[in-house]
Amino acid sequence: MTTIEEEVITYIALTGDLDAVTGQGAVTAEHFLDPKNRAVFEGILAFRADFGEAPTPEVIQRDHPLYKFTEESSGPIDYLVRELHESRRRTILDLGLGAVAEALDKGSSDTALSILRTMLAHATTATAGSREIDYAGTGSQRLELYRQARDNPGEMLGIPTGFKFLDKITLGIQPQQMVVLTGLAKSCKTTVMLGMTRAAYDYGVKPLLVSFEMPYPEIARRLDGFLARVNPQKLQTGQLSKAEWRQLEDALTDPLGEQPYIVTEDRAGAMTISGIQTKIDQISPGVVFVDGAYFLYDEVSRESQTPIALTNISRGLKKLALNNDLPIVVTTQSLSHKVGAKGLTASSLGYTSAWVQDADLVVGMEATDEALFYRMKILASRNAPPQESLLCINWDTPSFEEAEVEESFAF
């Protein structure tokens, strides 16, 4: 009976298409658990390093006379690569769980926990795709993207944020991007994030929301209030008019859409970067939102809410976005003593400069002297200068009302 490893080697030998395996698939010799197959694969890699192409079946047979190619394949190469990753991940987990059990038998739960964290980190990164792209050979592909942008100016390239001001700047949040929402306390960071989660859902993307700031019942009330256009406070007190109750029934009787909208209450399980990665593996979201990212526990320094811990957490969240090819949106604190005459700036974020360094976009929320009105500020962006716009959050008939995008100005 043939194995997945043998089928992959046979595919390379017959097609010469090594890139399908080592490119975005990111398969290495470590994925081949059988020593015989690993030796053949290492020989294939060495041949390409010397001659720039995969060896033919004849060359492989010359170096490994007893090696037999498979006659049939159990699936396309994408499937075979996925199975190689799955096999390696299972091996890591098996070895790790064995070491955890041994540590527990010796009475050391701290050692077992450390091994478990390391195992999870290795398992979750074992299938991270390669990002190597031949810039010189892909000009025509980029030209086609630029042509589409020229022919469809302003067309969204990613997931809408739900806010005209942000959509004009970002053209939608895109895979591998990290967006940071910041502000002082009571600046409606979480409310804006919830608006973004709903916009993503309406766009057809499955959101995953991890909240350390707000319990699920309050999150649900706010979402339901915007959905039914009823003040969320009335949902809590029960003081709804007959018309408002009908609006609520109409909004909640039918499913919102086809895909799930996941809010996790497993704060302990998602308290670390590895924990969030595990949630991503379990749920397969299209975008991840982390409300209160500064609450996360840093597995490297084993600290929480210290400058080094927050730096590592920021870097870890950016790596999550890159490794999972997902946009990640987080909220974090700004500090009042770092708010100067110009109000909220990129220097206002708390305890570490990593948030600004790692993020593709940093958005600040700032209260104004007028109730319900907030400044939405671009504090840092890879693609846009600092600028701001006014946002009104109406609670009586829950809605976001924005100034015309053209009226936004630099500060």
Secondary structure, 3 states (H helix, E strand, C coil): CCCHHHHHHHHHHHHCCCHHHHCCCCCCHHHCCCHHHHHHHHHHHHHHHHHCCCCCHHHHHHHCCCCCCCCCCCCCHHHHHHHHHHHHHHHHHHHHHHHHHHHHHCCCHHHHHHHHHHHHHHHHHCCCCCCCCCCCCCHHHHHHHHHHHHHCCCCCCCECCCCHHHHHHHCCECCCCEEEEEECCCCCHHHHHHHHHHHHHHCCCCEEEEECCCCHHHHHHHHHHHHHCCCHHHHHHCCCCHHHHHHHHHHHHCCCCCCCCEEECCCCCCCCHHHHHHHHHHHCCCEEEEECHHHCEECCCCEECCHHHHHHHHHHHHHHHHHHCCCEEEEEEECHHHCECCECCHHHECCCCHHHHHCCEEEEEEECCCCCEEEEEEEEECCCCCEEEEEEEECCCCEEEECCHHHCECC
